[in-house]
Amino acid sequence: MHAFEAHLSRRLPHLTVADRSVVLRTLKHMGRLLDHDGHCIGVVPLRHPHGPGRTTAVSAL
């Protein structure tokens, strides 16, 4: 992440990184609706990559 942030800061000098997150299980991170404190308050169904109309099931936290 440091190298990527350094690259961005060279290309966009006015950029400020406000937060960062490293996530190993992306599916559990994507599709979440968060409140102001970052707590999950709902989910958004995600499209399955192998079918245009199918959605993936989002597991419980």
Secondary structure, DSSP 8 states (H G I E B T S, - for coil): -HHHHHHHHHH-TT---------S-HHHHTTEEE-TTS-EEEE---B-TT-SS-B------
